[in-house]
Amino acid sequence: MNNAVGGEVKNSIMDMHSLKEHFSYLGDSYVVGGLILGPGQ
């Protein structure tokens, strides 16, 4: 699994190869594989 996580994650599931490298909050979420979360998205 090549996930990168920055910031706060709470009650969330991230599939393989998901990126959330910027400081932000991710809560109560399911992130599909291959998704890149960045600022302004």
C-alpha atoms as an extended CHARMM CRD file, in Angstrom:
* protein
*
        41  EXT
         1         1  MET       CA              0.0000000000        0.0000000000        0.0000000000  PROA      1               0.0000000000
         2         2  ASN       CA              1.4720000000        3.2990000000       -1.0880000000  PROA      2               0.0000000000
         3         3  ASN       CA             -0.6410000000        5.8060000000        0.8300000000  PROA      3               0.0000000000
         4         4  ALA       CA              0.5920000000        9.2410000000        1.8960000000  PROA      4               0.0000000000
         5         5  VAL       CA             -1.3050000000       11.0690000000        4.6300000000  PROA      5               0.0000000000
         6         6  GLY       CA             -0.8280000000       14.5720000000        6.0150000000  PROA      6               0.0000000000
         7         7  GLY       CA             -3.0640000000       16.4550000000        8.4120000000  PROA      7               0.0000000000
         8         8  GLU       CA             -5.8700000000       14.9110000000       10.4240000000  PROA      8               0.0000000000
         9         9  VAL       CA             -7.8120000000       11.7750000000        9.4420000000  PROA      9               0.0000000000
        10        10  LYS       CA            -10.7230000000       10.5260000000       11.5550000000  PROA      10              0.0000000000
        11        11  ASN       CA            -13.0990000000        7.5800000000       10.9590000000  PROA      11              0.0000000000
        12        12  SER       CA            -11.9580000000        7.1980000000        7.3460000000  PROA      12              0.0000000000
        13        13  ILE       CA            -10.8650000000        4.3730000000        5.0650000000  PROA      13              0.0000000000
        14        14  MET       CA             -8.2690000000        4.9770000000        2.3390000000  PROA      14              0.0000000000
        15        15  ASP       CA             -7.8060000000        2.3920000000       -0.4150000000  PROA      15              0.0000000000
        16        16  MET       CA             -4.3910000000        1.5610000000       -1.8380000000  PROA      16              0.0000000000
        17        17  HSD       CA             -2.4480000000        4.2760000000       -3.6890000000  PROA      17              0.0000000000
        18        18  SER       CA             -4.4720000000        7.2050000000       -2.2620000000  PROA      18              0.0000000000
        19        19  LEU       CA             -2.6560000000       10.4610000000       -1.5180000000  PROA      19              0.0000000000
        20        20  LYS       CA             -3.5990000000       13.1700000000        0.9820000000  PROA      20              0.0000000000
        21        21  GLU       CA             -0.3360000000       14.9870000000        1.5300000000  PROA      21              0.0000000000
        22        22  HSD       CA             -1.5250000000       18.5090000000        2.4280000000  PROA      22              0.0000000000
        23        23  PHE       CA             -2.5280000000       19.6170000000        5.9160000000  PROA      23              0.0000000000
        24        24  SER       CA             -6.3060000000       19.3640000000        6.0790000000  PROA      24              0.0000000000
        25        25  TYR       CA             -9.0740000000       17.4100000000        7.8100000000  PROA      25              0.0000000000
        26        26  LEU       CA            -10.6310000000       14.2540000000        6.3570000000  PROA      26              0.0000000000
        27        27  GLY       CA            -13.4510000000       12.7450000000        8.3740000000  PROA      27              0.0000000000
        28        28  ASP       CA            -16.1310000000       10.0650000000        8.0170000000  PROA      28              0.0000000000
        29        29  SER       CA            -15.0000000000        9.2360000000        4.4760000000  PROA      29              0.0000000000
        30        30  TYR       CA            -14.1780000000        6.3860000000        2.1210000000  PROA      30              0.0000000000
        31        31  VAL       CA            -11.4130000000        7.3350000000       -0.3260000000  PROA      31              0.0000000000
        32        32  VAL       CA            -11.1840000000        5.1580000000       -3.4490000000  PROA      32              0.0000000000
        33        33  GLY       CA             -7.8640000000        3.8370000000       -4.7460000000  PROA      33              0.0000000000
        34        34  GLY       CA             -5.7790000000        6.1080000000       -6.9390000000  PROA      34              0.0000000000
        35        35  LEU       CA             -7.3950000000        9.3290000000       -5.6870000000  PROA      35              0.0000000000
        36        36  ILE       CA             -5.1890000000       12.3500000000       -4.9990000000  PROA      36              0.0000000000
        37        37  LEU       CA             -6.6320000000       14.9100000000       -2.5680000000  PROA      37              0.0000000000
        38        38  GLY       CA             -5.0230000000       18.3290000000       -2.7480000000  PROA      38              0.0000000000
        39        39  PRO       CA             -5.7490000000       21.9260000000       -1.8010000000  PROA      39              0.0000000000
        40        40  GLY       CA             -8.8730000000       23.3560000000       -3.4190000000  PROA      40              0.0000000000
        41        41  GLN       CA            -10.2980000000       19.9760000000       -4.4100000000  PROA      41              0.0000000000
